[in-house]
C-alpha cells in the first residue's frame, strides 16, 4: 500500500526468507568475518579476470540462498539484480546460467535495497510468489571503472573509500520467517553539487537524509522507532554529515545510526574512510544485521542503501554527482 509521498507499507505478509553472502579476502579479515557464508582467500576468486571474479561472487551468493531455501530456478517468479560495472555485465553473466525471469537494475551502491524493495513490492502485490534480489561489487572492477586501473597505484586522500569485494542475495516471499519486511521508501535523486569522486560519503549524505526524513514523515515516526538506522556506505566522512543534516531538519539519529562502510572493516585495515560499493550494504545487511535480528538483539532496523550515480565521463565534463538512497524496514518477529 502506498503511504505518503515516497513510501510503501507491506500489508500482505512479506518476509525475508533467507540470504546468501560471499566476500573477498580483505572483507574476510575484517570484524564481521563470521557472518559471511562464502569466503574467497584471493581477489580473483579462482577466475581469470576481475569481472569474472565479481560474477563468481554473485554466483556463490545466489546459489547459497537457493540452497538454503531448497529452491530451484523454476520456483523463482522474478529476480532483480545489478552491479557497478558497465552494462552490469557481471550480473548478466551470472543470470545467463539460471532459468529465472530477470530484471537488470542499476542504482550504484543503492542497488542492494533497490532490488530488495522491488522484490517486496512484487510479492506484496501478488505479482510474484517468490522473488530474488542480488547485487555485487569488486574493488578492482570498481577502481578501473570509476577511477584508475589497479596497476596505476595512484595515492588517495583520506576521504576516499574502499569498494567492498562481495555479493549478497536474498529471497522474498509470503512464507512466514523470523524477519518481516515491513515497509520501504523509494529515493529521489539529490545533487548536492559535489564533484569529487574520492569523497563519495559527502556526496551521498544529502540523498540519505532526504530518504530517511521522508520515510519518517510518510509514516509519522520518530527515529527511535528503529533500534538501528543503517546507511549503506557513507563511512566515516559521510555519516557525521548525515547526522548534522537530519538534526537541522528536527530528527536526531545520533544515538541509533551506524553505517555498513564503518562496520565491515576494522580501523587498522587499509580502507581510507571505510567501505563502499553495492556489496557493502548487501553483505553487512544479509550477514551481520540478519543475525542480530534472528537473535532478537535488534527488533526494528531501517536499512538505507546509498548510491552515487556518476561515471568517469561526466566527471571529466566537470559535472556534479547526483545521488540516491532507498530504504527498507526489517522487523524481527
C-alpha positions as CSV (number, residue, x, y, z in Angstrom):
1,X,0.0,0.0,0.0
2,X,1.3,3.4,-1.0
3,X,1.9,5.7,2.0
4,X,2.7,9.4,1.9
5,X,4.9,10.7,-0.8
6,X,7.6,8.1,-1.4
7,X,6.8,5.0,0.7
8,X,5.1,1.6,0.6
9,X,3.7,-0.4,3.6
10,X,3.6,-4.1,3.0
11,X,0.4,-5.4,4.5
12,X,0.3,-8.9,2.9
13,X,2.9,-10.8,4.9
14,X,6.2,-10.1,3.1
15,X,9.1,-11.9,4.6
16,X,12.9,-12.1,4.1
17,X,13.0,-15.8,3.6
18,X,16.8,-16.3,3.5
19,X,20.0,-14.7,2.4
20,X,23.4,-15.7,0.9
21,X,26.7,-13.8,1.1
22,X,30.1,-14.1,-0.5
23,X,33.2,-12.0,0.2
24,X,36.8,-11.5,-0.8
25,X,40.0,-11.7,1.4
26,X,40.1,-8.3,2.9
27,X,36.4,-8.5,4.0
28,X,37.0,-12.0,5.4
29,X,39.8,-10.5,7.5
30,X,37.5,-7.8,8.9
31,X,35.5,-7.9,12.2
32,X,32.3,-9.4,10.6
33,X,34.0,-12.5,9.1
34,X,31.9,-15.0,11.0
35,X,28.7,-13.7,9.5
36,X,29.5,-14.4,5.8
37,X,28.6,-17.7,4.0
38,X,31.3,-18.0,1.3
39,X,34.9,-16.6,1.7
40,X,37.5,-16.3,-1.0
41,X,41.1,-16.1,0.0
42,X,42.3,-14.3,-3.1
43,X,40.7,-11.5,-5.2
44,X,40.4,-13.4,-8.4
45,X,38.1,-15.9,-6.7
46,X,39.6,-18.7,-8.9
47,X,38.8,-16.8,-12.1
48,X,40.9,-15.2,-14.9
49,X,39.7,-11.6,-14.6
50,X,38.3,-9.1,-12.1
51,X,34.9,-9.1,-13.9
52,X,34.8,-12.9,-13.8
53,X,35.7,-12.8,-10.1
54,X,32.8,-10.5,-9.4
55,X,30.5,-12.8,-11.3
56,X,31.8,-15.7,-9.2
57,X,30.9,-13.8,-6.0
58,X,27.3,-13.2,-7.1
59,X,27.1,-16.8,-8.4
60,X,28.1,-18.0,-5.0
61,X,25.7,-15.8,-3.1
62,X,22.7,-16.7,-5.4
63,X,23.4,-20.4,-5.2
64,X,23.9,-20.2,-1.5
65,X,20.5,-18.6,-0.9
66,X,18.7,-21.0,-3.3
67,X,20.3,-24.0,-1.5
68,X,19.3,-22.6,1.9
69,X,15.7,-22.3,0.8
70,X,15.8,-25.6,-1.1
71,X,14.6,-23.8,-4.2
72,X,15.2,-24.4,-7.9
73,X,15.2,-21.9,-10.8
74,X,11.6,-22.7,-11.7
75,X,10.5,-21.8,-8.1
76,X,11.6,-18.1,-8.5
77,X,8.9,-15.9,-10.1
78,X,11.2,-12.9,-10.8
79,X,14.7,-11.6,-10.0
80,X,16.2,-8.1,-9.6
81,X,19.9,-7.8,-9.7
82,X,22.8,-5.5,-10.7
83,X,26.3,-4.3,-10.0
84,X,28.6,-1.4,-10.7
85,X,30.3,-2.4,-14.0
86,X,29.4,-1.0,-17.4
87,X,26.1,-2.6,-18.6
88,X,26.1,-4.7,-15.3
89,X,27.8,-7.4,-17.2
90,X,29.0,-9.5,-14.2
91,X,25.3,-9.8,-13.2
92,X,24.3,-10.8,-16.8
93,X,27.0,-13.4,-16.9
94,X,25.6,-15.0,-13.7
95,X,22.0,-15.0,-14.7
96,X,22.6,-16.5,-18.1
97,X,23.3,-19.6,-16.1
98,X,19.9,-19.5,-14.3
99,X,16.5,-20.0,-15.9
100,X,14.9,-17.2,-13.8
101,X,12.9,-14.2,-15.1
102,X,15.3,-11.3,-14.7
103,X,15.3,-7.5,-14.3
104,X,18.7,-6.0,-14.5
105,X,18.8,-2.8,-12.4
106,X,21.3,-0.1,-11.6
107,X,21.3,2.1,-8.6
108,X,25.0,2.3,-8.0
109,X,25.7,1.3,-4.3
110,X,21.9,1.7,-3.5
111,X,21.2,-1.5,-5.6
112,X,21.0,-3.8,-2.6
113,X,18.0,-2.1,-1.2
114,X,16.6,-1.1,-4.6
115,X,16.5,-4.8,-5.5
116,X,15.0,-5.8,-2.1
117,X,12.4,-3.1,-2.3
118,X,11.3,-4.1,-5.8
119,X,11.2,-7.7,-4.8
120,X,9.0,-6.8,-1.8
121,X,6.6,-4.7,-3.9
122,X,6.2,-7.5,-6.3
123,X,5.5,-10.1,-3.6
124,X,3.2,-7.7,-1.6
125,X,1.1,-7.1,-4.7
126,X,1.0,-10.8,-5.5
127,X,2.8,-10.1,-8.8
128,X,5.4,-12.6,-7.6
129,X,5.2,-15.6,-5.3
130,X,8.9,-15.8,-4.7
131,X,11.4,-13.0,-5.7
132,X,15.2,-13.0,-5.7
133,X,17.3,-9.8,-5.0
134,X,21.0,-9.8,-5.6
135,X,23.9,-7.4,-6.0
136,X,27.7,-7.4,-6.1
137,X,30.8,-5.2,-6.3
138,X,34.6,-5.9,-6.6
139,X,37.3,-3.5,-5.6
140,X,39.3,-3.9,-8.7
141,X,36.4,-3.7,-11.2
142,X,35.2,-0.5,-9.5
143,X,38.6,1.1,-9.4
144,X,39.1,0.5,-13.1
145,X,35.5,1.6,-13.8
146,X,35.4,4.9,-11.8
147,X,38.9,5.9,-11.0
148,X,42.2,4.4,-12.3
149,X,43.4,0.9,-13.3
150,X,44.7,-1.0,-10.3
151,X,48.2,-1.1,-11.9
152,X,48.4,2.7,-11.7
153,X,48.8,2.7,-8.0
154,X,48.0,6.4,-7.5
155,X,47.7,7.9,-4.0
156,X,44.3,8.6,-2.5
157,X,43.1,11.1,0.1
158,X,41.7,10.1,3.5
159,X,38.1,10.9,2.2
160,X,38.4,8.0,-0.3
161,X,36.6,4.8,0.3
162,X,37.4,1.1,-0.4
163,X,34.9,-0.7,-2.6
164,X,33.9,-4.0,-1.0
165,X,34.6,-7.2,-2.8
166,X,31.4,-9.1,-2.1
167,X,27.9,-10.1,-3.1
168,X,24.6,-10.6,-1.3
169,X,21.4,-12.2,-2.4
170,X,18.0,-12.6,-0.7
171,X,14.8,-14.5,-1.2
172,X,11.5,-12.6,-0.6
173,X,8.2,-14.4,-0.3
174,X,4.9,-14.7,1.7
175,X,6.2,-17.7,3.6
176,X,6.5,-16.8,7.3
177,X,10.0,-16.4,8.6
178,X,11.6,-14.7,11.6
179,X,12.2,-11.5,9.6
180,X,9.4,-9.5,8.1
181,X,9.8,-6.7,5.6
182,X,7.6,-4.0,7.0
183,X,7.9,-1.1,4.6
184,X,10.1,0.7,2.2
185,X,10.8,4.2,0.8
186,X,11.9,4.9,-2.8
187,X,14.6,7.5,-3.0
188,X,14.7,10.7,-5.1
189,X,17.8,11.9,-6.9
190,X,19.6,14.5,-4.9
191,X,22.5,16.5,-6.3
192,X,24.4,18.4,-3.6
193,X,26.9,19.9,-6.1
194,X,29.7,17.6,-5.2
195,X,32.2,16.6,-7.9
196,X,35.0,14.7,-6.0
197,X,35.0,11.0,-6.9
198,X,37.3,10.5,-3.9
199,X,34.7,11.7,-1.4
200,X,31.5,9.7,-2.1
201,X,30.4,9.8,1.5
202,X,29.9,13.6,1.5
203,X,28.2,13.4,-1.9
204,X,25.7,10.7,-0.8
205,X,24.8,12.0,2.7
206,X,22.2,14.5,1.5
207,X,20.4,11.8,-0.5
208,X,20.4,9.5,2.6
209,X,19.0,12.4,4.7
210,X,16.2,13.1,2.1
211,X,15.1,9.4,2.1
212,X,15.3,9.0,5.9
213,X,13.4,12.2,6.6
214,X,10.7,11.3,4.0
215,X,10.4,7.8,5.4
216,X,9.8,9.2,8.9
217,X,7.4,11.8,7.6
218,X,5.4,9.4,5.5
219,X,4.8,7.0,8.4
220,X,4.6,9.6,11.1
221,X,7.6,8.1,13.0
222,X,10.4,9.3,15.2
223,X,13.9,8.0,14.7
224,X,13.7,6.0,18.0
225,X,11.0,3.7,16.4
226,X,14.0,1.9,15.0
227,X,16.7,0.2,17.1
228,X,19.1,0.9,14.2
229,X,19.1,3.2,11.2
230,X,21.8,1.7,9.0
231,X,23.2,3.5,6.0
232,X,24.9,1.7,3.2
233,X,28.3,3.3,2.6
234,X,28.6,6.9,3.9
235,X,31.5,5.6,6.0
236,X,33.4,7.9,8.4
237,X,33.2,11.1,6.2
238,X,29.6,11.0,5.2
239,X,28.0,9.7,8.4
240,X,28.5,12.9,10.5
241,X,27.2,15.0,7.6
242,X,24.0,12.9,7.5
243,X,23.5,13.3,11.3
244,X,24.0,17.1,11.0
245,X,21.6,17.4,8.1
246,X,18.8,15.5,9.8
247,X,19.4,17.3,13.1
248,X,18.8,20.6,11.3
249,X,15.5,19.1,10.0
250,X,14.4,18.2,13.5
251,X,15.5,14.5,13.6
252,X,18.3,13.3,15.8
253,X,19.6,9.9,14.7
254,X,23.0,10.2,16.5
255,X,22.0,7.6,19.1
256,X,20.8,4.8,16.7
257,X,22.7,5.4,13.5
258,X,25.5,3.2,12.0
259,X,26.9,2.6,8.6
260,X,27.9,-0.5,6.7
261,X,31.1,1.2,5.5
262,X,32.2,1.7,9.1
263,X,31.2,-1.8,10.3
264,X,32.7,-4.1,7.6
265,X,36.4,-3.1,8.1
266,X,38.5,-2.6,11.3
267,X,40.4,0.6,11.9
268,X,43.7,-1.0,11.2
269,X,42.7,-2.1,7.6
270,X,43.9,0.0,4.6
271,X,40.5,1.2,3.6
272,X,40.8,5.0,4.0
273,X,37.4,6.4,5.1
274,X,35.7,3.0,5.1
275,X,33.9,0.6,2.8
276,X,31.6,1.3,-0.1
277,X,30.1,-0.5,-3.2
278,X,27.0,-2.5,-3.9
279,X,28.4,-5.4,-1.9
280,X,29.0,-3.3,1.2
281,X,25.4,-2.8,2.3
282,X,24.4,-6.2,0.9
283,X,26.9,-8.4,2.8
284,X,26.6,-6.4,6.1
285,X,22.7,-6.5,6.0
286,X,22.3,-10.0,4.7
287,X,25.1,-11.4,7.0
288,X,25.6,-9.4,10.2
289,X,22.3,-7.5,10.6
290,X,20.2,-10.6,9.7
291,X,21.9,-12.5,12.5
292,X,21.2,-9.7,15.0
293,X,17.5,-9.7,14.0
294,X,17.3,-13.5,14.3
295,X,18.8,-13.4,17.8
296,X,16.4,-10.6,18.7
297,X,19.3,-8.3,19.6
298,X,17.6,-5.9,17.2
299,X,13.8,-5.6,16.8
300,X,13.5,-3.0,14.0
301,X,16.1,-1.9,11.5
302,X,15.8,0.7,8.7
303,X,18.4,-0.1,6.1
304,X,19.2,2.8,3.8
305,X,21.4,1.9,0.8
306,X,23.1,5.0,-0.8
307,X,24.3,5.3,-4.3
308,X,26.4,7.9,-6.3
309,X,25.1,8.0,-9.9
310,X,28.2,9.0,-11.7
311,X,30.5,7.7,-14.4
312,X,34.0,8.9,-15.4
313,X,32.8,10.8,-18.4
314,X,30.5,13.2,-16.5
315,X,33.4,14.0,-14.1
316,X,35.7,14.8,-17.0
317,X,33.0,17.1,-18.2
318,X,33.0,18.8,-14.8
319,X,29.6,17.7,-13.9
320,X,28.4,17.2,-10.3
321,X,27.4,13.8,-8.8
322,X,23.7,13.0,-8.5
323,X,23.0,10.5,-5.7
324,X,20.1,8.4,-4.4
325,X,19.1,6.3,-1.4
326,X,16.5,3.6,-1.0
327,X,15.2,2.4,2.4
328,X,13.8,-0.9,3.6
329,X,12.5,-1.6,7.1
330,X,13.2,-5.1,8.6
331,X,11.4,-6.3,11.7
332,X,12.2,-9.3,13.9
333,X,9.0,-11.4,14.5
